[in-house]
Amino acid sequence: MAAEKKLKVCEKGHKYYKSSECRSCPTCDKENKPKSGFLSKLSSPARNALIHEGIDTLEKLSKYTEKEILKFHGIGPASLPTMRASLEEEGLSLKK
């Protein structure tokens, strides 16, 4: 049985429906999406997860293993190829 979606309102007053306790507002996510850089290539949940963990550069990302990154709420296996490609463009890789 699917969880019931509840009306939520963010600090800026945007209204949205979510079934989870995730407090990420879709409208704010679109407004805050970077125009360039590796974070701009990721989905909002993945981007928010990295930012929440203080990972805002490829150098910081390279200090984590795939296993560690996949434990962050909001990041799934589909985000890894994008992250790997961005790292490789800068001569970096995820920690082994």
Biopython code that builds the backbone (N, CA, C, O; Angstrom):
import numpy as np
from Bio.PDB.StructureBuilder import StructureBuilder

atoms = [
    (1, "MET", "N", (0.842, -1.193, 0.000)),
    (1, "MET", "CA", (0.000, 0.000, 0.000)),
    (1, "MET", "C", (0.880, 1.247, 0.000)),
    (1, "MET", "O", (1.778, 1.368, 0.833)),
    (2, "ALA", "N", (0.640, 2.147, -0.897)),
    (2, "ALA", "CA", (1.444, 3.365, -1.026)),
    (2, "ALA", "C", (1.155, 4.306, 0.134)),
    (2, "ALA", "O", (0.025, 4.393, 0.614)),
    (3, "ALA", "N", (2.189, 5.007, 0.576)),
    (3, "ALA", "CA", (2.024, 5.969, 1.659)),
    (3, "ALA", "C", (1.196, 7.148, 1.164)),
    (3, "ALA", "O", (1.268, 7.532, -0.003)),
    (4, "GLU", "N", (0.423, 7.705, 2.060)),
    (4, "GLU", "CA", (-0.429, 8.839, 1.709)),
    (4, "GLU", "C", (0.418, 10.102, 1.564)),
    (4, "GLU", "O", (1.273, 10.387, 2.403)),
    (5, "LYS", "N", (0.172, 10.847, 0.500)),
    (5, "LYS", "CA", (0.917, 12.092, 0.287)),
    (5, "LYS", "C", (0.266, 13.196, 1.110)),
    (5, "LYS", "O", (-0.955, 13.349, 1.136)),
    (6, "LYS", "N", (1.129, 13.961, 1.782)),
    (6, "LYS", "CA", (0.645, 15.043, 2.633)),
    (6, "LYS", "C", (1.078, 16.379, 2.062)),
    (6, "LYS", "O", (2.170, 16.514, 1.511)),
    (7, "LEU", "N", (0.204, 17.363, 2.201)),
    (7, "LEU", "CA", (0.526, 18.725, 1.766)),
    (7, "LEU", "C", (1.565, 19.304, 2.713)),
    (7, "LEU", "O", (1.405, 19.263, 3.933)),
    (8, "LYS", "N", (2.620, 19.838, 2.141)),
    (8, "LYS", "CA", (3.670, 20.474, 2.931)),
    (8, "LYS", "C", (3.887, 21.878, 2.388)),
    (8, "LYS", "O", (3.564, 22.165, 1.235)),
    (9, "VAL", "N", (4.435, 22.746, 3.224)),
    (9, "VAL", "CA", (4.749, 24.110, 2.827)),
    (9, "VAL", "C", (6.174, 24.394, 3.296)),
    (9, "VAL", "O", (6.499, 24.219, 4.470)),
    (10, "CYS", "N", (7.020, 24.835, 2.359)),
    (10, "CYS", "CA", (8.409, 25.127, 2.721)),
    (10, "CYS", "C", (8.510, 26.512, 3.366)),
    (10, "CYS", "O", (7.520, 27.238, 3.452)),
    (11, "GLU", "N", (9.720, 26.870, 3.819)),
    (11, "GLU", "CA", (9.931, 28.177, 4.478)),
    (11, "GLU", "C", (9.609, 29.346, 3.567)),
    (11, "GLU", "O", (9.252, 30.427, 4.037)),
    (12, "LYS", "N", (9.736, 29.130, 2.248)),
    (12, "LYS", "CA", (9.440, 30.221, 1.299)),
    (12, "LYS", "C", (7.965, 30.283, 0.923)),
    (12, "LYS", "O", (7.553, 31.170, 0.175)),
    (13, "GLY", "N", (7.162, 29.341, 1.440)),
    (13, "GLY", "CA", (5.733, 29.357, 1.171)),
    (13, "GLY", "C", (5.287, 28.491, -0.002)),
    (13, "GLY", "O", (4.102, 28.476, -0.335)),
    (14, "HIS", "N", (6.215, 27.767, -0.638)),
    (14, "HIS", "CA", (5.833, 26.868, -1.739)),
    (14, "HIS", "C", (5.071, 25.675, -1.172)),
    (14, "HIS", "O", (5.460, 25.105, -0.153)),
    (15, "LYS", "N", (3.986, 25.306, -1.840)),
    (15, "LYS", "CA", (3.187, 24.158, -1.418)),
    (15, "LYS", "C", (3.503, 22.966, -2.313)),
    (15, "LYS", "O", (3.619, 23.112, -3.530)),
    (16, "TYR", "N", (3.643, 21.786, -1.709)),
    (16, "TYR", "CA", (3.939, 20.565, -2.454)),
    (16, "TYR", "C", (3.464, 19.359, -1.658)),
    (16, "TYR", "O", (3.241, 19.447, -0.451)),
    (17, "TYR", "N", (3.313, 18.236, -2.341)),
    (17, "TYR", "CA", (2.868, 17.011, -1.699)),
    (17, "TYR", "C", (4.008, 16.004, -1.661)),
    (17, "TYR", "O", (4.714, 15.813, -2.651)),
    (18, "LYS", "N", (4.184, 15.356, -0.497)),
    (18, "LYS", "CA", (5.191, 14.303, -0.348)),
    (18, "LYS", "C", (4.645, 13.233, 0.572)),
    (18, "LYS", "O", (3.908, 13.521, 1.515)),
    (19, "SER", "N", (5.017, 11.988, 0.288)),
    (19, "SER", "CA", (4.595, 10.890, 1.150)),
    (19, "SER", "C", (5.675, 10.570, 2.180)),
    (19, "SER", "O", (5.393, 9.924, 3.188)),
    (20, "SER", "N", (6.909, 11.017, 1.935)),
    (20, "SER", "CA", (7.995, 10.738, 2.875)),
    (20, "SER", "C", (8.188, 11.929, 3.813)),
    (20, "SER", "O", (7.521, 12.956, 3.683)),
    (21, "GLU", "N", (9.101, 11.772, 4.747)),
    (21, "GLU", "CA", (9.423, 12.865, 5.663)),
    (21, "GLU", "C", (10.492, 13.797, 5.087)),
    (21, "GLU", "O", (10.926, 14.741, 5.748)),
    (22, "CYS", "N", (10.907, 13.523, 3.861)),
    (22, "CYS", "CA", (11.908, 14.359, 3.191)),
    (22, "CYS", "C", (11.379, 15.787, 3.125)),
    (22, "CYS", "O", (10.250, 16.016, 2.691)),
    (23, "ARG", "N", (12.196, 16.747, 3.555)),
    (23, "ARG", "CA", (11.756, 18.144, 3.620)),
    (23, "ARG", "C", (12.164, 18.945, 2.396)),
    (23, "ARG", "O", (12.034, 20.169, 2.383)),
    (24, "SER", "N", (12.649, 18.274, 1.380)),
    (24, "SER", "CA", (13.116, 18.939, 0.174)),
    (24, "SER", "C", (11.930, 19.454, -0.651)),
    (24, "SER", "O", (11.065, 18.680, -1.063)),
    (25, "CYS", "N", (11.904, 20.767, -0.884)),
    (25, "CYS", "CA", (10.832, 21.394, -1.665)),
    (25, "CYS", "C", (11.219, 21.359, -3.150)),
    (25, "CYS", "O", (12.280, 21.867, -3.512)),
    (26, "PRO", "N", (10.386, 20.776, -4.012)),
    (26, "PRO", "CA", (10.713, 20.703, -5.439)),
    (26, "PRO", "C", (10.927, 22.071, -6.098)),
    (26, "PRO", "O", (11.795, 22.207, -6.960)),
    (27, "THR", "N", (10.158, 23.069, -5.708)),
    (27, "THR", "CA", (10.302, 24.404, -6.293)),
    (27, "THR", "C", (11.631, 25.028, -5.875)),
    (27, "THR", "O", (12.341, 25.595, -6.706)),
    (28, "CYS", "N", (11.967, 24.925, -4.596)),
    (28, "CYS", "CA", (13.249, 25.462, -4.116)),
    (28, "CYS", "C", (14.416, 24.718, -4.769)),
    (28, "CYS", "O", (15.431, 25.324, -5.110)),
    (29, "ASP", "N", (14.263, 23.395, -4.941)),
    (29, "ASP", "CA", (15.319, 22.608, -5.581)),
    (29, "ASP", "C", (15.605, 23.124, -6.990)),
    (29, "ASP", "O", (16.764, 23.226, -7.392)),
    (30, "LYS", "N", (14.551, 23.449, -7.740)),
    (30, "LYS", "CA", (14.741, 23.966, -9.098)),
    (30, "LYS", "C", (15.406, 25.342, -9.067)),
    (30, "LYS", "O", (16.286, 25.632, -9.878)),
    (31, "GLU", "N", (14.982, 26.180, -8.133)),
    (31, "GLU", "CA", (15.544, 27.527, -8.013)),
    (31, "GLU", "C", (17.020, 27.494, -7.615)),
    (31, "GLU", "O", (17.801, 28.348, -8.034)),
    (32, "ASN", "N", (17.398, 26.500, -6.802)),
    (32, "ASN", "CA", (18.755, 26.422, -6.266)),
    (32, "ASN", "C", (19.702, 25.562, -7.102)),
    (32, "ASN", "O", (20.876, 25.422, -6.758)),
    (33, "LYS", "N", (19.201, 24.984, -8.201)),
    (33, "LYS", "CA", (20.046, 24.105, -9.007)),
    (33, "LYS", "C", (21.205, 24.903, -9.615)),
    (33, "LYS", "O", (20.991, 25.929, -10.260)),
    (34, "PRO", "N", (22.440, 24.418, -9.403)),
    (34, "PRO", "CA", (23.582, 25.122, -9.994)),
    (34, "PRO", "C", (23.510, 25.107, -11.517)),
    (34, "PRO", "O", (22.986, 24.167, -12.115)),
    (35, "LYS", "N", (24.042, 26.158, -12.135)),
    (35, "LYS", "CA", (24.032, 26.259, -13.603)),
    (35, "LYS", "C", (25.175, 25.465, -14.229)),
    (35, "LYS", "O", (25.105, 25.086, -15.398)),
    (36, "SER", "N", (26.234, 25.212, -13.443)),
    (36, "SER", "CA", (27.376, 24.465, -13.967)),
    (36, "SER", "C", (28.012, 23.651, -12.847)),
    (36, "SER", "O", (27.607, 23.740, -11.688)),
    (37, "GLY", "N", (29.004, 22.867, -13.208)),
    (37, "GLY", "CA", (29.687, 22.034, -12.228)),
    (37, "GLY", "C", (29.031, 20.674, -12.101)),
    (37, "GLY", "O", (27.946, 20.446, -12.636)),
    (38, "PHE", "N", (29.685, 19.780, -11.399)),
    (38, "PHE", "CA", (29.184, 18.406, -11.315)),
    (38, "PHE", "C", (27.852, 18.306, -10.590)),
    (38, "PHE", "O", (27.057, 17.418, -10.897)),
    (39, "LEU", "N", (27.586, 19.193, -9.636)),
    (39, "LEU", "CA", (26.310, 19.135, -8.913)),
    (39, "LEU", "C", (25.134, 19.437, -9.839)),
    (39, "LEU", "O", (24.024, 18.960, -9.599)),
    (40, "SER", "N", (25.361, 20.221, -10.893)),
    (40, "SER", "CA", (24.280, 20.571, -11.825)),
    (40, "SER", "C", (23.839, 19.366, -12.651)),
    (40, "SER", "O", (22.749, 19.373, -13.225)),
    (41, "LYS", "N", (24.672, 18.338, -12.716)),
    (41, "LYS", "CA", (24.367, 17.151, -13.522)),
    (41, "LYS", "C", (23.588, 16.087, -12.747)),
    (41, "LYS", "O", (23.121, 15.107, -13.329)),
    (42, "LEU", "N", (23.451, 16.280, -11.441)),
    (42, "LEU", "CA", (22.797, 15.286, -10.591)),
    (42, "LEU", "C", (21.336, 15.628, -10.332)),
    (42, "LEU", "O", (20.921, 16.779, -10.471)),
    (43, "SER", "N", (20.563, 14.614, -9.955)),
    (43, "SER", "CA", (19.167, 14.834, -9.579)),
    (43, "SER", "C", (19.125, 15.642, -8.282)),
    (43, "SER", "O", (20.104, 15.683, -7.537)),
    (44, "SER", "N", (18.003, 16.272, -8.026)),
    (44, "SER", "CA", (17.869, 17.060, -6.791)),
    (44, "SER", "C", (18.140, 16.232, -5.535)),
    (44, "SER", "O", (18.874, 16.695, -4.662)),
    (45, "PRO", "N", (17.569, 15.008, -5.406)),
    (45, "PRO", "CA", (17.842, 14.242, -4.186)),
    (45, "PRO", "C", (19.336, 13.937, -4.000)),
    (45, "PRO", "O", (19.858, 14.025, -2.888)),
    (46, "ALA", "N", (20.013, 13.580, -5.093)),
    (46, "ALA", "CA", (21.444, 13.266, -5.001)),
    (46, "ALA", "C", (22.240, 14.523, -4.666)),
    (46, "ALA", "O", (23.134, 14.485, -3.820)),
    (47, "ARG", "N", (21.923, 15.629, -5.320)),
    (47, "ARG", "CA", (22.613, 16.894, -5.071)),
    (47, "ARG", "C", (22.419, 17.321, -3.615)),
    (47, "ARG", "O", (23.375, 17.707, -2.943)),
    (48, "ASN", "N", (21.187, 17.251, -3.136)),
    (48, "ASN", "CA", (20.900, 17.639, -1.753)),
    (48, "ASN", "C", (21.631, 16.744, -0.758)),
    (48, "ASN", "O", (22.108, 17.217, 0.274)),
    (49, "ALA", "N", (21.719, 15.452, -1.067)),
    (49, "ALA", "CA", (22.403, 14.515, -0.177)),
    (49, "ALA", "C", (23.879, 14.885, -0.049)),
    (49, "ALA", "O", (24.426, 14.897, 1.054)),
    (50, "LEU", "N", (24.519, 15.184, -1.171)),
    (50, "LEU", "CA", (25.941, 15.541, -1.140)),
    (50, "LEU", "C", (26.152, 16.857, -0.390)),
    (50, "LEU", "O", (27.062, 16.970, 0.431)),
    (51, "ILE", "N", (25.322, 17.833, -0.674)),
    (51, "ILE", "CA", (25.447, 19.133, -0.008)),
    (51, "ILE", "C", (25.246, 18.976, 1.496)),
    (51, "ILE", "O", (25.960, 19.582, 2.294)),
    (52, "HIS", "N", (24.262, 18.154, 1.874)),
    (52, "HIS", "CA", (23.995, 17.895, 3.293)),
    (52, "HIS", "C", (25.222, 17.297, 3.980)),
    (52, "HIS", "O", (25.469, 17.556, 5.158)),
    (53, "GLU", "N", (25.986, 16.497, 3.239)),
    (53, "GLU", "CA", (27.196, 15.868, 3.781)),
    (53, "GLU", "C", (28.422, 16.770, 3.649)),
    (53, "GLU", "O", (29.522, 16.373, 4.034)),
    (54, "GLY", "N", (28.249, 17.979, 3.110)),
    (54, "GLY", "CA", (29.361, 18.909, 2.969)),
    (54, "GLY", "C", (30.230, 18.644, 1.748)),
    (54, "GLY", "O", (31.359, 19.127, 1.665)),
    (55, "ILE", "N", (29.696, 17.870, 0.794)),
    (55, "ILE", "CA", (30.444, 17.533, -0.418)),
    (55, "ILE", "C", (29.983, 18.452, -1.544)),
    (55, "ILE", "O", (28.938, 18.232, -2.157)),
    (56, "ASP", "N", (30.783, 19.487, -1.805)),
    (56, "ASP", "CA", (30.402, 20.446, -2.841)),
    (56, "ASP", "C", (31.483, 20.625, -3.901)),
    (56, "ASP", "O", (31.366, 21.474, -4.785)),
    (57, "THR", "N", (32.545, 19.810, -3.802)),
    (57, "THR", "CA", (33.591, 19.836, -4.828)),
    (57, "THR", "C", (33.954, 18.407, -5.205)),
    (57, "THR", "O", (33.704, 17.468, -4.449)),
    (58, "LEU", "N", (34.545, 18.256, -6.380)),
    (58, "LEU", "CA", (34.986, 16.922, -6.810)),
    (58, "LEU", "C", (36.109, 16.409, -5.913)),
    (58, "LEU", "O", (36.217, 15.205, -5.683)),
    (59, "GLU", "N", (36.944, 17.313, -5.405)),
    (59, "GLU", "CA", (38.019, 16.910, -4.501)),
    (59, "GLU", "C", (37.436, 16.258, -3.238)),
    (59, "GLU", "O", (37.937, 15.235, -2.771)),
    (60, "LYS", "N", (36.383, 16.859, -2.698)),
    (60, "LYS", "CA", (35.734, 16.287, -1.507)),
    (60, "LYS", "C", (35.068, 14.965, -1.855)),
    (60, "LYS", "O", (35.134, 14.016, -1.073)),
    (61, "LEU", "N", (34.428, 14.890, -3.017)),
    (61, "LEU", "CA", (33.764, 13.663, -3.452)),
    (61, "LEU", "C", (34.767, 12.518, -3.586)),
    (61, "LEU", "O", (34.448, 11.372, -3.270)),
    (62, "SER", "N", (35.967, 12.825, -4.051)),
    (62, "SER", "CA", (36.979, 11.794, -4.291)),
    (62, "SER", "C", (37.494, 11.142, -3.000)),
    (62, "SER", "O", (38.208, 10.141, -3.057)),
    (63, "LYS", "N", (37.144, 11.694, -1.859)),
    (63, "LYS", "CA", (37.579, 11.143, -0.581)),
    (63, "LYS", "C", (36.639, 10.034, -0.066)),
    (63, "LYS", "O", (36.870, 9.463, 0.999)),
    (64, "TYR", "N", (35.591, 9.744, -0.828)),
    (64, "TYR", "CA", (34.597, 8.744, -0.421)),
    (64, "TYR", "C", (34.616, 7.536, -1.351)),
    (64, "TYR", "O", (34.986, 7.639, -2.520)),
    (65, "THR", "N", (34.208, 6.388, -0.807)),
    (65, "THR", "CA", (34.050, 5.190, -1.630)),
    (65, "THR", "C", (32.616, 5.153, -2.153)),
    (65, "THR", "O", (31.744, 5.859, -1.645)),
    (66, "GLU", "N", (32.379, 4.321, -3.177)),
    (66, "GLU", "CA", (31.009, 4.161, -3.692)),
    (66, "GLU", "C", (30.080, 3.697, -2.581)),
    (66, "GLU", "O", (28.957, 4.183, -2.454)),
    (67, "LYS", "N", (30.550, 2.764, -1.789)),
    (67, "LYS", "CA", (29.734, 2.204, -0.706)),
    (67, "LYS", "C", (29.306, 3.307, 0.275)),
    (67, "LYS", "O", (28.155, 3.348, 0.709)),
    (68, "GLU", "N", (30.245, 4.200, 0.618)),
    (68, "GLU", "CA", (29.929, 5.302, 1.544)),
    (68, "GLU", "C", (28.913, 6.254, 0.924)),
    (68, "GLU", "O", (27.980, 6.695, 1.595)),
    (69, "ILE", "N", (29.092, 6.568, -0.348)),
    (69, "ILE", "CA", (28.189, 7.506, -1.029)),
    (69, "ILE", "C", (26.778, 6.925, -1.129)),
    (69, "ILE", "O", (25.795, 7.645, -0.955)),
    (70, "LEU", "N", (26.680, 5.635, -1.407)),
    (70, "LEU", "CA", (25.359, 5.007, -1.547)),
    (70, "LEU", "C", (24.594, 4.951, -0.228)),
    (70, "LEU", "O", (23.385, 4.715, -0.226)),
    (71, "LYS", "N", (25.274, 5.162, 0.878)),
    (71, "LYS", "CA", (24.588, 5.170, 2.180)),
    (71, "LYS", "C", (23.874, 6.494, 2.440)),
    (71, "LYS", "O", (23.011, 6.569, 3.314)),
    (72, "PHE", "N", (24.228, 7.542, 1.684)),
    (72, "PHE", "CA", (23.594, 8.847, 1.883)),
    (72, "PHE", "C", (22.157, 8.800, 1.388)),
    (72, "PHE", "O", (21.891, 8.323, 0.285)),
    (73, "HIS", "N", (21.232, 9.296, 2.201)),
    (73, "HIS", "CA", (19.821, 9.335, 1.812)),
    (73, "HIS", "C", (19.664, 10.248, 0.594)),
    (73, "HIS", "O", (20.038, 11.420, 0.633)),
    (74, "GLY", "N", (19.106, 9.696, -0.486)),
    (74, "GLY", "CA", (18.882, 10.489, -1.697)),
    (74, "GLY", "C", (19.778, 10.083, -2.853)),
    (74, "GLY", "O", (19.579, 10.525, -3.985)),
    (75, "ILE", "N", (20.774, 9.235, -2.566)),
    (75, "ILE", "CA", (21.674, 8.806, -3.633)),
    (75, "ILE", "C", (21.469, 7.327, -3.922)),
    (75, "ILE", "O", (21.496, 6.488, -3.022)),
    (76, "GLY", "N", (21.263, 7.030, -5.202)),
    (76, "GLY", "CA", (21.109, 5.650, -5.644)),
    (76, "GLY", "C", (22.156, 5.314, -6.681)),
    (76, "GLY", "O", (22.932, 6.178, -7.089)),
    (77, "PRO", "N", (22.184, 4.055, -7.115)),
    (77, "PRO", "CA", (23.179, 3.604, -8.090)),
    (77, "PRO", "C", (23.166, 4.393, -9.399)),
    (77, "PRO", "O", (24.199, 4.492, -10.061)),
    (78, "ALA", "N", (22.034, 4.947, -9.782)),
    (78, "ALA", "CA", (21.937, 5.686, -11.049)),
    (78, "ALA", "C", (22.775, 6.964, -11.037)),
    (78, "ALA", "O", (23.129, 7.474, -12.100)),
    (79, "SER", "N", (23.095, 7.483, -9.863)),
    (79, "SER", "CA", (23.900, 8.710, -9.768)),
    (79, "SER", "C", (25.387, 8.449, -9.941)),
    (79, "SER", "O", (26.138, 9.356, -10.303)),
    (80, "LEU", "N", (25.819, 7.227, -9.686)),
    (80, "LEU", "CA", (27.254, 6.925, -9.705)),
    (80, "LEU", "C", (27.934, 7.158, -11.054)),
    (80, "LEU", "O", (29.015, 7.747, -11.071)),
    (81, "PRO", "N", (27.361, 6.727, -12.192)),
    (81, "PRO", "CA", (28.043, 6.985, -13.467)),
    (81, "PRO", "C", (28.302, 8.474, -13.721)),
    (81, "PRO", "O", (29.356, 8.837, -14.244)),
    (82, "THR", "N", (27.363, 9.322, -13.361)),
    (82, "THR", "CA", (27.524, 10.769, -13.539)),
    (82, "THR", "C", (28.660, 11.282, -12.663)),
    (82, "THR", "O", (29.480, 12.088, -13.102)),
    (83, "MET", "N", (28.700, 10.806, -11.418)),
    (83, "MET", "CA", (29.760, 11.227, -10.506)),
    (83, "MET", "C", (31.123, 10.748, -11.006)),
    (83, "MET", "O", (32.090, 11.509, -11.021)),
    (84, "ARG", "N", (31.190, 9.480, -11.413)),
    (84, "ARG", "CA", (32.452, 8.922, -11.916)),
    (84, "ARG", "C", (32.958, 9.702, -13.120)),
    (84, "ARG", "O", (34.145, 10.022, -13.200)),
    (85, "ALA", "N", (32.061, 10.013, -14.064)),
    (85, "ALA", "CA", (32.445, 10.746, -15.280)),
    (85, "ALA", "C", (32.971, 12.134, -14.927)),
    (85, "ALA", "O", (33.974, 12.578, -15.486)),
    (86, "SER", "N", (32.301, 12.821, -14.005)),
    (86, "SER", "CA", (32.752, 14.154, -13.590)),
    (86, "SER", "C", (34.130, 14.082, -12.946)),
    (86, "SER", "O", (34.988, 14.924, -13.210)),
    (87, "LEU", "N", (34.342, 13.084, -12.107)),
    (87, "LEU", "CA", (35.644, 12.902, -11.460)),
    (87, "LEU", "C", (36.735, 12.629, -12.495)),
    (87, "LEU", "O", (37.815, 13.217, -12.445)),
    (88, "GLU", "N", (36.433, 11.723, -13.438)),
    (88, "GLU", "CA", (37.418, 11.351, -14.472)),
    (88, "GLU", "C", (37.828, 12.545, -15.328)),
    (88, "GLU", "O", (38.987, 12.649, -15.730)),
    (89, "GLU", "N", (36.884, 13.447, -15.609)),
    (89, "GLU", "CA", (37.193, 14.657, -16.399)),
    (89, "GLU", "C", (38.263, 15.511, -15.705)),
    (89, "GLU", "O", (38.998, 16.252, -16.358)),
    (90, "GLU", "N", (38.337, 15.398, -14.385)),
    (90, "GLU", "CA", (39.311, 16.191, -13.617)),
    (90, "GLU", "C", (40.500, 15.350, -13.158)),
    (90, "GLU", "O", (41.311, 15.805, -12.352)),
    (91, "GLY", "N", (40.604, 14.113, -13.675)),
    (91, "GLY", "CA", (41.710, 13.249, -13.306)),
    (91, "GLY", "C", (41.576, 12.678, -11.893)),
    (91, "GLY", "O", (42.569, 12.301, -11.270)),
    (92, "LEU", "N", (40.361, 12.619, -11.403)),
    (92, "LEU", "CA", (40.108, 12.106, -10.041)),
    (92, "LEU", "C", (39.280, 10.827, -10.121)),
    (92, "LEU", "O", (38.782, 10.466, -11.187)),
    (93, "SER", "N", (39.141, 10.152, -8.997)),
    (93, "SER", "CA", (38.267, 8.972, -8.926)),
    (93, "SER", "C", (37.786, 8.823, -7.479)),
    (93, "SER", "O", (38.301, 9.460, -6.560)),
    (94, "LEU", "N", (36.791, 7.968, -7.316)),
    (94, "LEU", "CA", (36.308, 7.677, -5.978)),
    (94, "LEU", "C", (37.357, 6.858, -5.242)),
    (94, "LEU", "O", (38.146, 6.145, -5.861)),
    (95, "LYS", "N", (37.363, 6.962, -3.941)),
    (95, "LYS", "CA", (38.310, 6.221, -3.112)),
    (95, "LYS", "C", (38.020, 4.729, -3.271)),
    (95, "LYS", "O", (36.860, 4.324, -3.355)),
    (96, "LYS", "N", (39.061, 3.923, -3.312)),
    (96, "LYS", "CA", (38.890, 2.465, -3.446)),
    (96, "LYS", "C", (38.616, 1.831, -2.098)),
    (96, "LYS", "O", (38.446, 0.615, -2.011)),
]
sb = StructureBuilder()
sb.init_structure("model")
sb.init_model(0)
sb.init_chain("A")
sb.init_seg("    ")
for serial, (resi, resn, name, xyz) in enumerate(atoms, 1):
    if name == "N":
        sb.init_residue(resn, " ", resi, " ")
    sb.init_atom(name, np.array(xyz, "f"), 0.0, 1.0, " ", f" {name:<3s}", serial, name[0])
structure = sb.get_structure()
